[in-house]
Amino acid sequence: MVIKHTILYAENDFDDYYLLKTAFDEVRKDIDLIHVDDGWELLQYLQNLKLPSLYPSLIILDINMEGIGGKETLKILKSTRRYQHIPVVMFSASKSDKDKAFCKEHLIELNMKPSSFSELVENAIFFGRQCDETSIKTIKA
């Protein structure tokens, strides 16, 4: 299988990463899900990529992480010219109105972490579609 997309997932709970990886393995084998523990590690990972063609198709951020959390990471990404074009989705268990308002203000999706594996598979399908849309926009540009 040829890898078509890369998704960079900042998540401090390895079990959550592993479950999402398993969901992707069921529905989208063309996606490479790369795990980093927090926003700081995500930014270091991106900085080490020398070519923009190596940037991920999508970044998934957990809101609540130790160190640099999802909100702070998003602000840095969107204020850094090299990374502004990379789509970002928040993926969190938080049901806070403040978190919902933050995502709405920054024009990004807030996807709730599901309580069942079948719902997680639906999330994987959604994230895969986000990657596909990014590819279509890149081709048209």
N, C-alpha and C positions, 0 to 999 in steps of 0.2 A: 504494500500500500504506500502510495506517495503522500507525503505530508503536504497538505494544501495551505493550512493555516497554523499559526502559533498563537496560543492564548497564554498570557502571563497572569497568574493568579496569586495575589497577595493574601495569604490566609495564615494566621498563627496557630490554627488547630489542624494538625496534619490529618486527622481522621476526616475532617470536612473536605480537605483536598482529595484524599484517597477515594472517598465516596463519589465526588464529582468526576474524578478521573475514570472510575468504574462506569459511571453513567455515559461518559463520552465514548468509552470503549464499546458500549452497546449500540450507540447510534451514529457516531461520527469518528470513524477510525482515521480520517484524514486530518484530524486536529491533534496537535501536540500541545498538551496542557503542561505548562512549566510552573512549578511551585516556588514561591519565595515566602519567607516568614513574615515580612512586614514591609512598610513603605520604604524604609531605608534600603533594604536589600533589593527591592524593586528598582529604585532609582540607580543603584550601583549596577545592577544587571543591564539596564538600558544604556547607561554611560559606557559600558564595555562593548556595546555593539557599535562597530565602526561604520557600517553602511546602513542607511535608512531602509534599504530593502530587507534587512534582517529584523526590523522592528516587528513587534507582535501585531496581529490583526485586531486584537481586542485585549484590553486589560480589565480584569475583574478584581475589585477591591472589597475586602471585608471592611466594614466601618470601624469596628472596635478591635484594634490590634495594639499590642504593646509597642513602645517606641513611636515611630511615626504611623499614626492611624490612617484610615481610608480618606477621611475628609482632608487632612493636611496633605496627604499624598496627591489627591486630586488637584488641590490648589497649586501645588508645585508643578504637576504635569501640565496644567492648563496655562501656567505662566512661563513655561519654558518652550521657546519657539520650536525646538527639535521634536517635542513630544505632543504639541497641541493637537495635531491631526489624528492621534491615535484614539479610537473610541474607548470609552470607559463605562463600565457598569458597576454599580454597587450591589453587593450580594451579602445580605446580612440577616441575622435573626432579630435585629432591632425593629420594633414597631413604633418607635418614638416619632411624634409629630415633628420634632425638630429635625430629625434625620430625613424624614419625608420632605420637609420644606427645603432643607439644604440641597437635596438632589434635584428638586424642582427648580430651585434658583439657579443651579448649575447645568440645567438642561440634560440631566442624565437619568437613566433608568435606575430604580431601586427595586431589585428583585429580592423577595423574602426567601430565606432558606426554608426549604420544605420539611415536612414531617414524615414524608414517605419517599421510598426510592423511586416510585413511578413519577412522583412530582419532580424529583431531582432529574430524571430523564427528560421531562418536559423542559426544565431549565437548560439542560445541555442542548436540546434541540433549538431553543431560543438563542442561546449564545452562538451556536453554529450559524444560525441565520444572520446574526449580527456580523459575523465574519464574512459570510457570503456577500452581504450588502456592501461591506467595506471594499471587497474585491471589485465589485461592479462599479462603485464610485471611482476607484483607482484606475480602472480600465478606461472609463469615460473621460477622465481628467486629462 
